[in-house]
Amino acid sequence: NLFVNEENQIAIAKYRANFVLDRIKEKYFLEASNLDENFRKALAVKTQVEEQKLTIFVAQLNKIRYSNTLDKDGFIRFSEAIENGISLIKLNQ
C-alpha cells in the first residue's frame, strides 16, 4: 500500500473511512452517523450482501472513527478490510 510508511497513518485512515462512508451515503442513500447493527443490516439489504460478511468492514470503519493512534500493522489491517469491503459492496462500480 502506498501510505504504509507514512507517519500519520490515523489521519490517512480517517480520511479514507470518511471518503468510503460518503460514497456509501451517495450510492445507497444510507445515513452513516451510527455504524451500528441497524446500519450493517441496511447496508446488507441495499447491497444484497450477507450481513455477516459486512461485519469486519463496518467494524473497521467504526474503529477508525474513535481511534487516535494507528500503528503500521493496524493500518495494513484497516486497508485490507476496507478494500475487501469496497469490493464486496461494489462501491467502485
Secondary structure, 3 states (H helix, E strand, C coil): CCCCCCCCHHHHHHHHHHHHHHHHHHHHCCCCCCCCHHHHHHHHHHHCCCHHHHHHHHHHHHHHHCCCCCCHHHHHHHHHHHHHHHHHCCCCC
